């Protein structure tokens, strides 16, 4: 019988385990049942938070930069570099994790630090930049990012408009002539798991504003301000897939920086070297904290399972909670899912004990597929 070779390519369990920890726990559980099993780990991400960590786990060098956080105060942000490719995660500079508990700033949060982080990648010699966008605290259409990179966004008095999306209602002139010229020679890949337009019923303020603390009035203000902003920079690009990603930072990258949009998990699988790892595997274990309807729309486990199915390799999944019926799993290319809530029904205990529970789930995978 051919020796089993398992590829563990899972995303983080948000709030419990990083993608690296998930891989470690699954490996430990598999080896408890089949001590000699060959396991290769490739933590994955879909462009959102955890993207830099996945790149570092795959061999990229972690770098740090001191940049402006979403509230205007300094934060330390990480990015990853290998040769002339950089992985930049906007959440590292402008993400919700930089807001104090319970504090939001939906109208004024800025992406200025994301622009500074992109500039750091350019300074590091990057010729290809994978710009993972998601988990943002911001809804400013990327205006802060563009300002950090040399754009001048001015009001009717010729003064710079304030930070955040609401201030864009005062925008009278958008001068992009001072943008960093290096972007003309860089392949900037906008990596996102959402394809929303900038504004409207499926736009950034309406779909994602509430999770950033926006009230219904705030959403209306932001939508109108972003529509005005787009009328000056290029309204046709506002309808492109990904323009509404991360509070509209996708639009700023598409309209002014020459970015091209690709589904985040596809980009990351390429960058992380997933195809050669998959070619060595006889079984793939993927997963994330919650396997639900969102998983099927561009999240990491769906991308991994689709690639595995295309290569003729069986895939199973681990998760904290499972909210998909068996037919939906099969449709996604996942043979079976192992949920931690099947082992521990109390969600709080499940999250607190995610590591040991995940090892037990991996033992079940080994018994079902490797013995």
One Martini backbone bead per residue (centre of mass of N, CA, C, O) as a GRO file, in nm:
protein
  371
    1UNK     BB    1   0.098   0.035   0.021
    2UNK     BB    2   0.077   0.355   0.005
    3UNK     BB    3   0.213   0.616   0.142
    4UNK     BB    4   0.104   0.852   0.335
    5UNK     BB    5   0.037   1.204   0.237
    6UNK     BB    6   0.000   1.495   0.425
    7UNK     BB    7  -0.181   1.802   0.376
    8UNK     BB    8  -0.176   2.099   0.572
    9UNK     BB    9  -0.435   2.350   0.464
   10UNK     BB   10  -0.504   2.590   0.691
   11UNK     BB   11  -0.668   2.811   0.863
   12UNK     BB   12  -0.768   2.987   1.098
   13UNK     BB   13  -0.904   3.011   1.436
   14UNK     BB   14  -1.076   3.250   1.530
   15UNK     BB   15  -0.974   3.318   1.866
   16UNK     BB   16  -0.768   3.049   1.898
   17UNK     BB   17  -0.600   2.982   1.617
   18UNK     BB   18  -0.354   2.961   1.424
   19UNK     BB   19  -0.249   2.823   1.137
   20UNK     BB   20   0.002   2.699   1.265
   21UNK     BB   21  -0.144   2.563   1.507
   22UNK     BB   22  -0.328   2.386   1.344
   23UNK     BB   23  -0.104   2.220   1.208
   24UNK     BB   24   0.022   2.111   1.471
   25UNK     BB   25  -0.231   1.965   1.584
   26UNK     BB   26  -0.291   1.779   1.348
   27UNK     BB   27  -0.022   1.635   1.342
   28UNK     BB   28  -0.036   1.518   1.628
   29UNK     BB   29  -0.296   1.349   1.584
   30UNK     BB   30  -0.203   1.173   1.350
   31UNK     BB   31   0.060   1.054   1.503
   32UNK     BB   32  -0.091   0.902   1.729
   33UNK     BB   33  -0.197   0.684   1.514
   34UNK     BB   34   0.040   0.753   1.283
   35UNK     BB   35   0.364   0.790   1.343
   36UNK     BB   36   0.484   0.775   1.021
   37UNK     BB   37   0.351   1.002   0.899
   38UNK     BB   38   0.344   1.219   0.628
   39UNK     BB   39   0.385   1.574   0.690
   40UNK     BB   40   0.260   1.873   0.542
   41UNK     BB   41   0.283   2.227   0.595
   42UNK     BB   42   0.034   2.498   0.484
   43UNK     BB   43  -0.045   2.778   0.572
   44UNK     BB   44  -0.342   2.973   0.518
   45UNK     BB   45  -0.486   3.245   0.316
   46UNK     BB   46  -0.725   3.510   0.172
   47UNK     BB   47  -0.599   3.821   0.255
   48UNK     BB   48  -0.646   3.849   0.531
   49UNK     BB   49  -0.601   3.788   0.831
   50UNK     BB   50  -0.284   3.602   0.820
   51UNK     BB   51  -0.113   3.641   0.559
   52UNK     BB   52   0.172   3.698   0.665
   53UNK     BB   53   0.200   3.442   0.837
   54UNK     BB   54   0.180   3.246   0.598
   55UNK     BB   55   0.430   3.350   0.448
   56UNK     BB   56   0.635   3.296   0.673
   57UNK     BB   57   0.578   2.986   0.690
   58UNK     BB   58   0.679   2.971   0.368
   59UNK     BB   59   0.967   3.169   0.387
   60UNK     BB   60   0.930   3.442   0.457
   61UNK     BB   61   1.022   3.761   0.555
   62UNK     BB   62   0.994   3.941   0.837
   63UNK     BB   63   0.864   4.269   0.865
   64UNK     BB   64   0.882   4.609   0.996
   65UNK     BB   65   0.657   4.896   1.061
   66UNK     BB   66   0.600   5.231   1.131
   67UNK     BB   67   0.261   5.338   1.151
   68UNK     BB   68  -0.057   5.447   1.079
   69UNK     BB   69  -0.336   5.418   1.226
   70UNK     BB   70  -0.682   5.443   1.211
   71UNK     BB   71  -0.659   5.683   1.452
   72UNK     BB   72  -0.345   5.813   1.406
   73UNK     BB   73  -0.176   5.616   1.555
   74UNK     BB   74   0.086   5.433   1.622
   75UNK     BB   75   0.200   5.130   1.454
   76UNK     BB   76   0.288   4.791   1.420
   77UNK     BB   77   0.380   4.646   1.103
   78UNK     BB   78   0.359   4.367   0.898
   79UNK     BB   79   0.566   4.206   0.653
   80UNK     BB   80   0.660   4.027   0.345
   81UNK     BB   81   0.972   3.876   0.210
   82UNK     BB   82   1.073   3.745  -0.127
   83UNK     BB   83   1.283   3.887  -0.281
   84UNK     BB   84   1.053   4.062  -0.509
   85UNK     BB   85   0.833   3.970  -0.296
   86UNK     BB   86   0.535   4.100  -0.142
   87UNK     BB   87   0.341   4.092   0.166
   88UNK     BB   88   0.044   4.283   0.220
   89UNK     BB   89  -0.150   4.376   0.513
   90UNK     BB   90  -0.384   4.603   0.588
   91UNK     BB   91  -0.458   4.515   0.886
   92UNK     BB   92  -0.180   4.584   1.010
   93UNK     BB   93  -0.255   4.902   0.981
   94UNK     BB   94  -0.612   4.908   0.937
   95UNK     BB   95  -0.734   4.733   1.160
   96UNK     BB   96  -0.947   4.630   1.410
   97UNK     BB   97  -0.708   4.548   1.611
   98UNK     BB   98  -0.641   4.876   1.659
   99UNK     BB   99  -0.888   4.885   1.838
  100UNK     BB  100  -1.033   4.951   2.102
  101UNK     BB  101  -1.244   4.821   2.299
  102UNK     BB  102  -1.551   4.938   2.166
  103UNK     BB  103  -1.398   5.110   1.945
  104UNK     BB  104  -1.504   5.338   1.691
  105UNK     BB  105  -1.442   5.495   1.336
  106UNK     BB  106  -1.624   5.510   1.063
  107UNK     BB  107  -1.569   5.822   0.960
  108UNK     BB  108  -1.225   5.849   1.040
  109UNK     BB  109  -1.088   5.614   0.947
  110UNK     BB  110  -0.757   5.521   0.824
  111UNK     BB  111  -0.526   5.420   0.541
  112UNK     BB  112  -0.242   5.547   0.567
  113UNK     BB  113  -0.072   5.299   0.671
  114UNK     BB  114  -0.101   5.130   0.410
  115UNK     BB  115   0.072   5.319   0.240
  116UNK     BB  116   0.328   5.293   0.415
  117UNK     BB  117   0.354   4.983   0.372
  118UNK     BB  118   0.389   4.991   0.067
  119UNK     BB  119   0.644   5.167   0.075
  120UNK     BB  120   0.817   4.962   0.229
  121UNK     BB  121   0.809   4.750   0.003
  122UNK     BB  122   0.946   4.923  -0.208
  123UNK     BB  123   1.207   4.976  -0.039
  124UNK     BB  124   1.265   4.650  -0.042
  125UNK     BB  125   1.226   4.578  -0.372
  126UNK     BB  126   0.953   4.542  -0.483
  127UNK     BB  127   0.773   4.405  -0.785
  128UNK     BB  128   0.577   4.232  -0.612
  129UNK     BB  129   0.241   4.289  -0.474
  130UNK     BB  130   0.059   4.148  -0.221
  131UNK     BB  131  -0.270   4.280  -0.143
  132UNK     BB  132  -0.422   4.223   0.149
  133UNK     BB  133  -0.780   4.252   0.196
  134UNK     BB  134  -0.904   4.292   0.530
  135UNK     BB  135  -1.019   4.377   0.843
  136UNK     BB  136  -1.121   4.664   0.850
  137UNK     BB  137  -1.174   4.999   1.006
  138UNK     BB  138  -1.249   5.113   0.718
  139UNK     BB  139  -1.420   5.390   0.493
  140UNK     BB  140  -1.210   5.558   0.251
  141UNK     BB  141  -1.131   5.438  -0.041
  142UNK     BB  142  -0.809   5.487   0.005
  143UNK     BB  143  -0.730   5.784   0.069
  144UNK     BB  144  -0.505   5.754   0.277
  145UNK     BB  145  -0.316   5.586   0.106
  146UNK     BB  146  -0.278   5.797  -0.122
  147UNK     BB  147  -0.163   6.020   0.055
  148UNK     BB  148   0.090   5.858   0.150
  149UNK     BB  149   0.173   5.835  -0.180
  150UNK     BB  150   0.109   6.164  -0.288
  151UNK     BB  151  -0.164   6.255  -0.275
  152UNK     BB  152  -0.415   6.523  -0.336
  153UNK     BB  153  -0.687   6.603  -0.111
  154UNK     BB  154  -0.918   6.865  -0.175
  155UNK     BB  155  -1.083   7.138  -0.101
  156UNK     BB  156  -1.225   7.442  -0.185
  157UNK     BB  157  -0.961   7.579  -0.022
  158UNK     BB  158  -0.704   7.378  -0.068
  159UNK     BB  159  -0.742   7.169   0.155
  160UNK     BB  160  -0.706   6.902   0.327
  161UNK     BB  161  -0.876   6.646   0.391
  162UNK     BB  162  -0.984   6.454   0.612
  163UNK     BB  163  -1.014   6.176   0.778
  164UNK     BB  164  -1.192   5.957   0.614
  165UNK     BB  165  -1.500   5.916   0.457
  166UNK     BB  166  -1.674   6.169   0.528
  167UNK     BB  167  -1.470   6.395   0.414
  168UNK     BB  168  -1.524   6.336   0.101
  169UNK     BB  169  -1.762   6.541   0.069
  170UNK     BB  170  -1.531   6.788   0.043
  171UNK     BB  171  -1.430   6.715  -0.225
  172UNK     BB  172  -1.267   6.898  -0.514
  173UNK     BB  173  -0.963   6.768  -0.539
  174UNK     BB  174  -0.767   6.524  -0.737
  175UNK     BB  175  -0.417   6.479  -0.699
  176UNK     BB  176  -0.205   6.221  -0.863
  177UNK     BB  177   0.088   6.326  -0.956
  178UNK     BB  178   0.247   6.241  -0.668
  179UNK     BB  179   0.267   5.958  -0.702
  180UNK     BB  180   0.438   5.688  -0.677
  181UNK     BB  181   0.624   5.585  -0.957
  182UNK     BB  182   0.679   5.274  -0.894
  183UNK     BB  183   0.396   5.153  -0.978
  184UNK     BB  184   0.456   5.132  -1.289
  185UNK     BB  185   0.671   4.867  -1.210
  186UNK     BB  186   0.438   4.718  -1.053
  187UNK     BB  187   0.282   4.424  -0.930
  188UNK     BB  188  -0.046   4.477  -0.818
  189UNK     BB  189  -0.223   4.258  -0.599
  190UNK     BB  190  -0.560   4.221  -0.533
  191UNK     BB  191  -0.641   4.045  -0.235
  192UNK     BB  192  -0.970   3.893  -0.217
  193UNK     BB  193  -1.293   3.763  -0.081
  194UNK     BB  194  -1.423   4.017  -0.225
  195UNK     BB  195  -1.665   4.166  -0.494
  196UNK     BB  196  -1.745   4.440  -0.423
  197UNK     BB  197  -1.849   4.732  -0.461
  198UNK     BB  198  -1.834   5.048  -0.339
  199UNK     BB  199  -2.145   5.105  -0.384
  200UNK     BB  200  -2.447   5.049  -0.251
  201UNK     BB  201  -2.618   4.759  -0.164
  202UNK     BB  202  -2.309   4.609  -0.214
  203UNK     BB  203  -2.137   4.794  -0.062
  204UNK     BB  204  -1.924   4.880   0.182
  205UNK     BB  205  -2.112   5.025   0.386
  206UNK     BB  206  -2.361   4.830   0.382
  207UNK     BB  207  -2.210   4.547   0.434
  208UNK     BB  208  -1.954   4.655   0.650
  209UNK     BB  209  -2.016   4.898   0.848
  210UNK     BB  210  -2.132   4.768   1.112
  211UNK     BB  211  -1.860   4.616   1.200
  212UNK     BB  212  -1.741   4.936   1.233
  213UNK     BB  213  -1.989   5.108   1.387
  214UNK     BB  214  -2.216   5.179   1.196
  215UNK     BB  215  -2.479   5.352   1.130
  216UNK     BB  216  -2.729   5.427   0.925
  217UNK     BB  217  -2.633   5.718   0.888
  218UNK     BB  218  -2.338   5.657   0.830
  219UNK     BB  219  -2.385   5.491   0.574
  220UNK     BB  220  -2.507   5.722   0.409
  221UNK     BB  221  -2.263   5.911   0.428
  222UNK     BB  222  -2.048   5.716   0.305
  223UNK     BB  223  -2.184   5.657   0.035
  224UNK     BB  224  -2.192   5.949  -0.066
  225UNK     BB  225  -1.887   6.014  -0.035
  226UNK     BB  226  -1.783   5.785  -0.224
  227UNK     BB  227  -1.938   5.874  -0.475
  228UNK     BB  228  -1.798   6.147  -0.496
  229UNK     BB  229  -1.509   6.047  -0.512
  230UNK     BB  230  -1.558   5.872  -0.774
  231UNK     BB  231  -1.643   6.114  -0.959
  232UNK     BB  232  -1.331   6.218  -0.958
  233UNK     BB  233  -1.161   5.938  -1.020
  234UNK     BB  234  -1.377   5.701  -1.126
  235UNK     BB  235  -1.679   5.548  -1.163
  236UNK     BB  236  -1.625   5.279  -1.321
  237UNK     BB  237  -1.437   5.142  -1.097
  238UNK     BB  238  -1.659   5.116  -0.866
  239UNK     BB  239  -1.784   4.838  -1.013
  240UNK     BB  240  -1.563   4.664  -0.953
  241UNK     BB  241  -1.429   4.398  -0.846
  242UNK     BB  242  -1.312   4.495  -0.517
  243UNK     BB  243  -1.372   4.798  -0.458
  244UNK     BB  244  -1.517   4.723  -0.164
  245UNK     BB  245  -1.273   4.640  -0.028
  246UNK     BB  246  -1.188   4.741   0.268
  247UNK     BB  247  -1.355   5.017   0.249
  248UNK     BB  248  -1.237   5.077  -0.062
  249UNK     BB  249  -0.929   5.018  -0.114
  250UNK     BB  250  -0.964   4.880  -0.384
  251UNK     BB  251  -1.029   5.131  -0.545
  252UNK     BB  252  -0.767   5.289  -0.500
  253UNK     BB  253  -0.587   5.068  -0.633
  254UNK     BB  254  -0.733   5.056  -0.912
  255UNK     BB  255  -0.742   5.373  -0.994
  256UNK     BB  256  -0.419   5.460  -0.896
  257UNK     BB  257  -0.213   5.177  -0.889
  258UNK     BB  258  -0.274   4.938  -1.100
  259UNK     BB  259  -0.443   4.720  -1.003
  260UNK     BB  260  -0.521   4.366  -0.965
  261UNK     BB  261  -0.778   4.138  -0.941
  262UNK     BB  262  -0.782   3.862  -0.700
  263UNK     BB  263  -0.846   3.596  -0.547
  264UNK     BB  264  -0.694   3.541  -0.254
  265UNK     BB  265  -0.650   3.229  -0.255
  266UNK     BB  266  -0.515   3.209  -0.528
  267UNK     BB  267  -0.272   3.384  -0.470
  268UNK     BB  268  -0.169   3.236  -0.213
  269UNK     BB  269  -0.120   2.960  -0.339
  270UNK     BB  270   0.097   3.060  -0.526
  271UNK     BB  271   0.293   3.196  -0.320
  272UNK     BB  272   0.313   2.926  -0.125
  273UNK     BB  273   0.330   2.653  -0.299
  274UNK     BB  274   0.084   2.445  -0.338
  275UNK     BB  275   0.112   2.265  -0.591
  276UNK     BB  276   0.367   2.096  -0.511
  277UNK     BB  277   0.243   1.993  -0.245
  278UNK     BB  278  -0.002   1.850  -0.371
  279UNK     BB  279   0.169   1.647  -0.551
  280UNK     BB  280   0.264   1.492  -0.267
  281UNK     BB  281  -0.034   1.415  -0.202
  282UNK     BB  282  -0.312   1.199  -0.062
  283UNK     BB  283  -0.400   1.418   0.161
  284UNK     BB  284  -0.625   1.681   0.264
  285UNK     BB  285  -0.616   1.937   0.522
  286UNK     BB  286  -0.860   2.162   0.606
  287UNK     BB  287  -0.973   2.497   0.729
  288UNK     BB  288  -1.178   2.661   0.990
  289UNK     BB  289  -1.365   2.789   1.233
  290UNK     BB  290  -1.606   2.836   1.007
  291UNK     BB  291  -1.832   2.631   0.835
  292UNK     BB  292  -1.999   2.813   0.583
  293UNK     BB  293  -2.138   3.000   0.346
  294UNK     BB  294  -1.880   3.178   0.319
  295UNK     BB  295  -1.677   2.958   0.238
  296UNK     BB  296  -1.796   2.932  -0.066
  297UNK     BB  297  -1.686   3.255  -0.099
  298UNK     BB  298  -1.343   3.246  -0.110
  299UNK     BB  299  -1.237   3.074   0.097
  300UNK     BB  300  -0.981   2.875   0.178
  301UNK     BB  301  -1.111   2.584   0.182
  302UNK     BB  302  -1.238   2.605  -0.102
  303UNK     BB  303  -0.972   2.646  -0.259
  304UNK     BB  304  -0.828   2.390  -0.166
  305UNK     BB  305  -1.047   2.180  -0.250
  306UNK     BB  306  -1.056   2.252  -0.551
  307UNK     BB  307  -0.759   2.185  -0.610
  308UNK     BB  308  -0.769   1.892  -0.515
  309UNK     BB  309  -0.986   1.791  -0.708
  310UNK     BB  310  -0.832   1.865  -0.971
  311UNK     BB  311  -0.590   1.653  -0.866
  312UNK     BB  312  -0.724   1.395  -0.718
  313UNK     BB  313  -0.749   1.485  -0.408
  314UNK     BB  314  -0.836   1.429  -0.103
  315UNK     BB  315  -1.069   1.614   0.118
  316UNK     BB  316  -1.063   1.755   0.442
  317UNK     BB  317  -1.215   1.900   0.745
  318UNK     BB  318  -1.167   2.154   0.988
  319UNK     BB  319  -1.360   2.281   1.278
  320UNK     BB  320  -1.547   2.437   1.505
  321UNK     BB  321  -1.796   2.493   1.309
  322UNK     BB  322  -2.091   2.349   1.147
  323UNK     BB  323  -2.303   2.500   0.859
  324UNK     BB  324  -2.299   2.244   0.657
  325UNK     BB  325  -2.407   2.033   0.446
  326UNK     BB  326  -2.299   1.755   0.288
  327UNK     BB  327  -2.361   1.860  -0.005
  328UNK     BB  328  -2.191   2.119   0.019
  329UNK     BB  329  -1.925   1.984   0.073
  330UNK     BB  330  -1.913   1.814  -0.185
  331UNK     BB  331  -1.934   2.059  -0.379
  332UNK     BB  332  -1.644   2.167  -0.257
  333UNK     BB  333  -1.458   1.892  -0.207
  334UNK     BB  334  -1.559   1.773   0.076
  335UNK     BB  335  -1.584   1.475   0.226
  336UNK     BB  336  -1.522   1.578   0.533
  337UNK     BB  337  -1.621   1.706   0.859
  338UNK     BB  338  -1.453   1.828   1.165
  339UNK     BB  339  -1.604   1.921   1.463
  340UNK     BB  340  -1.560   2.044   1.779
  341UNK     BB  341  -1.869   2.045   1.868
  342UNK     BB  342  -1.882   1.727   1.871
  343UNK     BB  343  -1.692   1.718   2.138
  344UNK     BB  344  -1.786   2.031   2.228
  345UNK     BB  345  -2.081   2.211   2.274
  346UNK     BB  346  -1.936   2.438   2.418
  347UNK     BB  347  -1.816   2.721   2.282
  348UNK     BB  348  -1.623   2.828   2.503
  349UNK     BB  349  -1.469   2.564   2.548
  350UNK     BB  350  -1.393   2.518   2.256
  351UNK     BB  351  -1.207   2.767   2.232
  352UNK     BB  352  -1.022   2.708   2.483
  353UNK     BB  353  -0.984   2.384   2.362
  354UNK     BB  354  -0.894   2.366   2.060
  355UNK     BB  355  -0.632   2.209   2.051
  356UNK     BB  356  -0.707   1.930   2.179
  357UNK     BB  357  -0.957   1.888   1.997
  358UNK     BB  358  -0.804   1.885   1.728
  359UNK     BB  359  -0.642   1.632   1.788
  360UNK     BB  360  -0.889   1.448   1.805
  361UNK     BB  361  -0.989   1.497   1.517
  362UNK     BB  362  -0.727   1.389   1.382
  363UNK     BB  363  -0.756   1.104   1.483
  364UNK     BB  364  -1.012   1.047   1.318
  365UNK     BB  365  -0.885   1.087   1.045
  366UNK     BB  366  -0.677   0.861   1.068
  367UNK     BB  367  -0.882   0.630   1.107
  368UNK     BB  368  -1.054   0.693   0.837
  369UNK     BB  369  -0.782   0.742   0.617
  370UNK     BB  370  -0.498   0.576   0.729
  371UNK     BB  371  -0.578   0.271   0.843
   0.00000   0.00000   0.00000
